[in-house]
Amino acid sequence: MKIETKLLHAGIKPDAATGAVMTPIYQTSTYAQESVGNSKGYEYSRTLNPTRHTLEKNLAAIENGEYGMCFGSGMAAIDAVLKLLSPGDEVVSSNDLYGGSYRIFTAIFQKYGIKFHFIDITDLSNIESVVNEKTKLIWVETPTNPTMKIIDIEGVAKIKQQALLAVDNTFATPFLQSPILLGADIVMHSVTKYLAGHSDVVMGALVVKEEGLAKELYRIQNSCGAVPGPQDCFLVLRGIKTLHLRMERHSLNGEKIAFFLKKHPKVDKVYWPGFKDHPNYAIANKQMKHFGGMVSFSLKEDTVANAHKILAKTNVFYLAESLGGVESLIGHPATMTHASIPREERLKTGIQDSLIRLSVGVENADDLLEDLSQALS
Ligand SMILES: *Cc1c(COP(=O)(O)O)cnc(C)c1O
């Protein structure tokens, strides 16, 4: 099946008991057994729940993997991957990560003896110079957040040696980019964002292809217990059915806004991987179907106060954390999503004081342009 069909059908069957077309919310913690050790495949909902199971199968299929695991948040999914490691292991990651990923690496796992290298992964030779026999994980986010750099997934896969390559595919979604087909071992999602798509759920997910790796991750999922409830899984199954329709419109609106901002006299830089003069345009064009709905820009008057003034003036764009919902959001990385990254680190990766990030929704593009135009003026 093609991705558009898989989004609706892969791993999903009408309910065996009733024929219900929509996967029921199995709001149960436990399951009656015929005799000891003789269950219908479900014993306790931390280990497995039918609604979650259906979502995990759907996620595995749409990411071109074999095994899916859902978690209570994107951070819980990242936490599970890091628990594959042991003291002394090393991780290579990029220097403009999602703030929460940077925080869990440095504030939580560093103290357990895991060593992190934060480098500019857009230049593959930087990876070659830090990868060694202790490197167990390469953690890649592409497009990066919020400066929209693009990392060559296939290029990293070729030089990763024994390390596992994990790709945070939250921004691109499986509709725009398929990391496993490009050589990744693990795909991670903040399902909270585009997969759920309606700003009503917090959830995370992992998808892998290899059975041994899947078993380890299921063991961690069940042992540590950061699983989502069935109602949230139902909402995500519902959201995923329209992912292709939403992503096409997010991408179209994102493109219109990127070109509008590029011409605006108060705007300095615009970060959007669809520009032909974007430094990673060739890779973006090769590994992504469209360029998505995330656009960032900085102001000629580069101050926090100036950015905050604009943020307070939009009406259609809500000033809020998060991204990937149907409604447009506007945010300020330096004081919101990326506040946990020290200023010097931020500046090195292009997160200027005035940088504003847009999660462009699926509204009418003219209304969005008018809203930005009045806020900027
Ligand atoms: C939001 C986000 C996360 C964290 O996910 P939560 O669901 O908020 O825990 C990780 N990576 C990226 C790129 C994100 O945008």
The ligand as an SDF file (V2000), in Angstrom:
LIG
                    3D

 15 15  0  0  0  0  0  0  0  0999 V2000
    8.0350   18.2310   21.2720 C   0  0  0  0  0  0  0  0  0  0  0  0
    9.2480   17.5610   20.7940 C   0  0  0  0  0  0  0  0  0  0  0  0
    9.8590   16.5380   21.5360 C   0  0  0  0  0  0  0  0  0  0  0  0
    9.3470   16.1200   22.9100 C   0  0  0  0  0  0  0  0  0  0  0  0
    8.0850   15.5250   22.8340 O   0  0  0  0  0  0  0  0  0  0  0  0
    6.9610   15.6490   23.9970 P   0  0  0  0  0  0  0  0  0  0  0  0
    5.8070   14.9300   23.3870 O   0  0  0  0  0  0  0  0  0  0  0  0
    6.7230   17.1090   24.2300 O   0  0  0  0  0  0  0  0  0  0  0  0
    7.5090   14.9820   25.1900 O   0  0  0  0  0  0  0  0  0  0  0  0
   10.9820   15.9260   21.0050 C   0  0  0  0  0  0  0  0  0  0  0  0
   11.4840   16.2900   19.7980 N   0  0  0  0  0  0  0  0  0  0  0  0
   10.9230   17.2590   19.0670 C   0  0  0  0  0  0  0  0  0  0  0  0
   11.5270   17.6190   17.7510 C   0  0  0  0  0  0  0  0  0  0  0  0
    9.8000   17.9320   19.5290 C   0  0  0  0  0  0  0  0  0  0  0  0
    9.2600   18.9050   18.7990 O   0  0  0  0  0  0  0  0  0  0  0  0
  1  2  1  0
  2  3  1  0
  2 14  2  0
  3  4  1  0
  3 10  2  0
  4  5  1  0
  5  6  1  0
  6  7  2  0
  6  8  1  0
  6  9  1  0
 10 11  1  0
 11 12  2  0
 12 13  1  0
 12 14  1  0
 14 15  1  0
M  END
$$$$
